[in-house]
Amino acid sequence: MKKAIIIGASSGIGRAVASLLVEKGWRVAVTARRTDALDELRVMYGADRVMTMAMDVTKAEATTTLDNLLGEFGAPDLFFYASGIGGQNRELDIEKELDIIRTNCEGMVRVVDHFVNYVRSSEEYNKKHKAHIAVITSVAGTRGIGTAAAYSASKAMQSEYITALSQLCHMEHIPAKFTDIRPGFVKTAILNPEKRYPMLISVERAAQHIYRALKRKRRVFIFDWRFKFVVAFWHLIPRFVWERLKVKN
C-alpha cells in the first residue's frame, strides 16, 4: 500500500487530495493546525487508513512534529505540501502580509527542507525508489499581482525554491523528485465568496487533476488547461504594461 504525508489537510485542496488518495487505496498521514477537521477524515475512512497529527508550519516545533510523524508512519512515497494562506490585501495590512510570508515561505522551507534532509539520510529511498515531493504553488506566482502582493510573491518564491531544491538533489545525489502544482482559481477559503472568478473549479475536480499529474510524475503542472494559455499570455506582456494593468480579482 502506497503512503502519503499531506501537510495542510484540514480543508481545501489538501483535504480533497487526502480523501482521493485514500479512495484510491493509499494510506495517508495528515497534518494541520486544527485537528478537528482531520479527525473527521479519520472517522470517515478509519484509523488504519488515516493518521492525524497537529502541526503549525510557522513554528520551529514543526520539525519535531514531522520527525515524530515519520517515526510512527514511516517513509512516505509522496510528501505533499498544501499548507498556505492568501487573499487580497489592497490596504497592505502589514500583519496580513507577514502572515502570508510566514506560512507560505518560511513554513514551506522549514518543513520541506527537513523532509529533504530526511530523504538524504534515509535508507528507504534510492535511485529506483525516489521520494516524490509535491508543493501547491499557484499561477498567481507567474507575475506580481498588486491586489495580492505577498500572496503572488510567496507563490513565485515557492516555485523557484522547488527548482533550487531539485537542482540540489541532483548535485548531492539525494533520491527525490519534485512536482510544482500551479492551480488557477479553485473554490477554497482563500477566494472571496462574494466575487465571481473565471474558470473556477471545485476542490474535488482539482484533486482529480493533481492525482493524474502525480501519477505521471509531472515536474510542473498548471491546471486547468485553460490557465496554460493565460500564463503564456502573461509572460508576453512587457513589464511596463503589466504594472499599469488594473487587476480586479
C-alpha positions as CSV (number, residue, x, y, z in Angstrom):
1,M,0.0,0.0,0.0
2,K,1.4,3.4,-1.0
3,K,1.7,6.0,1.7
4,A,1.5,9.8,1.6
5,I,2.1,12.6,4.1
6,I,-0.1,15.7,3.5
7,I,0.9,18.9,5.2
8,G,-2.2,21.2,5.4
9,A,-5.1,18.8,5.0
10,S,-7.8,20.4,7.2
11,S,-9.6,22.0,4.2
12,G,-9.3,22.9,0.5
13,I,-7.0,21.1,-1.9
14,G,-5.1,19.3,0.8
15,R,-8.2,17.7,2.2
16,A,-9.6,16.8,-1.2
17,V,-6.3,15.2,-2.2
18,A,-6.2,13.2,1.0
19,S,-9.7,11.9,0.5
20,L,-9.0,11.0,-3.1
21,L,-5.7,9.1,-2.2
22,V,-7.5,7.1,0.4
23,E,-10.2,6.2,-2.1
24,K,-7.5,5.1,-4.5
25,G,-6.1,2.7,-1.9
26,W,-3.4,4.8,-0.3
27,R,-2.7,5.2,3.4
28,V,-2.3,8.9,4.4
29,A,-0.9,10.9,7.3
30,V,-2.5,14.3,7.5
31,T,-1.5,17.4,9.5
32,A,-2.9,20.9,10.1
33,R,-3.1,23.4,12.9
34,R,-6.6,22.3,13.7
35,T,-7.2,18.6,14.2
36,D,-11.0,18.6,14.4
37,A,-11.3,18.5,10.6
38,L,-8.5,15.9,10.4
39,D,-10.4,13.7,12.9
40,E,-13.4,13.8,10.5
41,L,-11.2,12.2,7.9
42,R,-10.0,9.5,10.3
43,V,-13.6,8.7,11.3
44,M,-14.7,8.7,7.7
45,Y,-12.0,6.3,6.4
46,G,-10.8,4.6,9.6
47,A,-7.6,4.9,11.7
48,D,-5.9,2.2,9.7
49,R,-6.1,4.4,6.6
50,V,-5.7,7.9,8.1
51,M,-3.2,9.0,10.7
52,T,-3.6,12.6,12.1
53,M,-1.2,14.9,13.8
54,A,-1.4,18.6,14.8
55,M,1.3,20.8,13.1
56,D,1.8,24.5,12.8
57,V,4.3,25.1,10.0
58,T,5.1,28.6,11.2
59,K,6.5,27.2,14.5
60,A,10.0,25.8,15.0
61,E,8.4,22.8,16.7
62,A,7.0,21.7,13.3
63,T,10.3,19.8,12.5
64,T,10.0,17.8,15.7
65,T,6.4,17.1,14.9
66,L,7.5,15.9,11.5
67,D,10.1,13.6,13.0
68,N,7.5,12.1,15.3
69,L,5.2,11.6,12.3
70,L,7.9,9.9,10.2
71,G,8.8,7.7,13.1
72,E,5.3,6.4,13.5
73,F,4.1,6.5,9.9
74,G,7.3,5.5,8.1
75,A,8.8,6.8,4.9
76,P,6.1,8.0,2.5
77,D,6.0,7.6,-1.2
78,L,4.6,11.1,-1.5
79,F,5.2,14.2,0.6
80,F,2.5,16.7,-0.3
81,Y,2.8,20.3,0.9
82,A,-0.6,22.1,0.7
83,S,-0.4,24.4,3.7
84,G,-0.9,28.0,2.7
85,I,-2.9,31.2,3.2
86,G,-3.6,34.2,1.0
87,G,-6.1,36.7,-0.3
88,Q,-6.2,40.3,-1.5
89,N,-4.7,43.0,0.6
90,R,-5.0,46.3,-1.2
91,E,-4.5,48.2,2.1
92,L,-1.2,46.4,2.6
93,D,-2.1,45.4,6.2
94,I,1.4,44.5,7.4
95,E,0.4,41.7,9.7
96,K,-1.6,40.1,6.9
97,E,1.3,40.4,4.5
98,L,3.7,38.9,7.0
99,D,1.4,36.1,8.0
100,I,1.2,35.1,4.3
101,I,5.0,35.1,4.0
102,R,5.5,33.2,7.3
103,T,3.1,30.4,6.2
104,N,3.8,30.2,2.5
105,C,7.5,30.8,2.5
106,E,9.0,30.2,6.0
107,G,6.6,27.3,6.7
108,M,7.3,25.6,3.4
109,V,11.1,26.0,3.7
110,R,11.1,24.7,7.3
111,V,9.0,21.6,6.6
112,V,10.1,20.7,3.0
113,D,13.8,21.2,3.8
114,H,13.5,19.0,6.8
115,F,11.9,16.2,4.8
116,V,14.6,16.5,2.1
117,N,17.3,16.0,4.7
118,Y,15.3,13.0,6.0
119,V,15.4,11.6,2.5
120,R,19.2,12.4,2.3
121,S,19.9,10.2,5.3
122,S,17.2,7.6,4.9
123,E,17.9,4.1,3.7
124,E,14.3,3.8,2.4
125,Y,15.0,5.7,-0.8
126,N,17.3,5.1,-3.7
127,K,17.6,5.7,-7.4
128,K,14.8,3.3,-8.2
129,H,12.6,4.4,-5.3
130,K,12.7,8.2,-5.0
131,A,10.7,10.3,-2.6
132,H,8.1,12.3,-4.5
133,I,7.7,15.8,-3.1
134,A,4.8,17.9,-4.4
135,V,4.0,21.5,-3.4
136,I,0.9,23.5,-4.1
137,T,2.0,26.9,-5.5
138,S,-0.2,28.9,-7.9
139,V,-0.5,30.6,-11.3
140,A,-0.5,33.7,-9.2
141,G,3.3,33.3,-8.9
142,T,3.7,34.0,-12.6
143,R,3.7,37.8,-12.2
144,G,3.4,40.1,-9.3
145,I,-0.2,40.9,-8.6
146,G,-0.8,44.3,-7.0
147,T,-4.0,43.4,-5.1
148,A,-2.3,40.3,-3.6
149,A,1.4,41.3,-3.4
150,A,2.5,39.0,-0.6
151,Y,0.5,36.0,-2.0
152,S,1.7,36.3,-5.5
153,A,5.3,36.9,-4.4
154,S,5.2,33.9,-2.0
155,K,4.0,31.6,-4.7
156,A,6.8,32.8,-7.0
157,M,9.2,32.1,-4.2
158,Q,7.8,28.6,-3.7
159,S,8.2,27.7,-7.4
160,E,11.8,28.9,-7.6
161,Y,12.6,27.3,-4.3
162,I,11.4,23.9,-5.6
163,T,13.6,24.4,-8.7
164,A,16.6,25.1,-6.4
165,L,15.9,22.0,-4.3
166,S,15.6,19.9,-7.4
167,Q,18.9,21.1,-8.6
168,L,20.5,20.5,-5.2
169,C,19.1,16.9,-5.1
170,H,20.7,16.2,-8.5
171,M,24.0,17.7,-7.3
172,E,24.0,15.9,-3.9
173,H,22.5,12.6,-5.3
174,I,19.5,12.9,-3.0
175,P,16.8,10.5,-4.3
176,A,14.0,12.9,-4.5
177,K,11.8,14.2,-7.4
178,F,9.5,17.3,-7.3
179,T,6.2,18.4,-8.7
180,D,5.3,22.1,-8.7
181,I,1.5,22.2,-8.8
182,R,0.1,25.6,-10.0
183,P,-3.6,25.8,-9.8
184,G,-5.8,28.6,-11.2
185,F,-9.0,29.5,-9.4
186,V,-10.1,26.7,-7.1
187,K,-13.1,27.1,-4.8
188,T,-11.3,27.3,-1.5
189,A,-11.4,29.7,1.5
190,I,-8.7,31.8,0.0
191,L,-11.1,33.2,-2.5
192,N,-13.7,35.9,-1.7
193,P,-17.1,34.2,-1.7
194,E,-18.8,37.4,-2.8
195,K,-16.8,37.7,-6.0
196,R,-17.1,35.8,-9.3
197,Y,-13.9,34.2,-10.7
198,P,-13.3,33.0,-14.2
199,M,-12.5,29.3,-14.9
200,L,-13.4,28.4,-11.3
201,I,-13.3,24.7,-10.4
202,S,-14.2,22.7,-7.3
203,V,-11.6,21.2,-5.0
204,E,-12.8,17.7,-6.0
205,R,-12.0,18.4,-9.6
206,A,-8.7,20.0,-8.7
207,A,-7.8,16.8,-6.7
208,Q,-8.5,14.7,-9.8
209,H,-6.2,16.9,-11.9
210,I,-3.5,16.7,-9.3
211,Y,-3.8,12.9,-8.9
212,R,-3.2,12.4,-12.7
213,A,-0.3,14.8,-12.6
214,L,1.3,13.0,-9.7
215,K,0.9,9.6,-11.4
216,R,2.7,11.0,-14.5
217,K,5.5,12.5,-12.3
218,R,5.0,15.9,-13.9
219,R,7.7,18.4,-12.9
220,V,5.4,21.5,-13.3
221,F,1.6,21.2,-13.6
222,I,-0.7,24.1,-14.4
223,F,-4.4,23.5,-14.3
224,D,-6.9,23.5,-15.6
225,W,-5.7,23.5,-19.2
226,R,-7.1,27.0,-20.0
227,F,-4.7,28.6,-17.5
228,K,-1.8,27.4,-19.5
229,F,-2.8,29.8,-22.2
230,V,-3.4,32.6,-19.6
231,V,0.1,32.1,-18.1
232,A,1.7,32.0,-21.6
233,F,0.0,35.3,-22.4
234,W,1.0,36.9,-19.1
235,H,4.7,36.1,-19.9
236,L,4.3,38.0,-23.2
237,I,3.2,41.3,-21.5
238,P,6.0,43.8,-21.1
239,R,6.7,44.8,-17.5
240,F,5.8,48.5,-18.0
241,V,2.4,47.4,-19.4
242,W,1.8,44.8,-16.7
243,E,2.5,47.3,-13.9
244,R,-0.2,49.6,-15.4
245,L,-2.9,46.9,-15.6
246,K,-5.9,47.2,-13.3
247,V,-6.3,43.8,-11.8
248,K,-9.8,43.2,-10.2
249,N,-9.5,39.6,-8.8
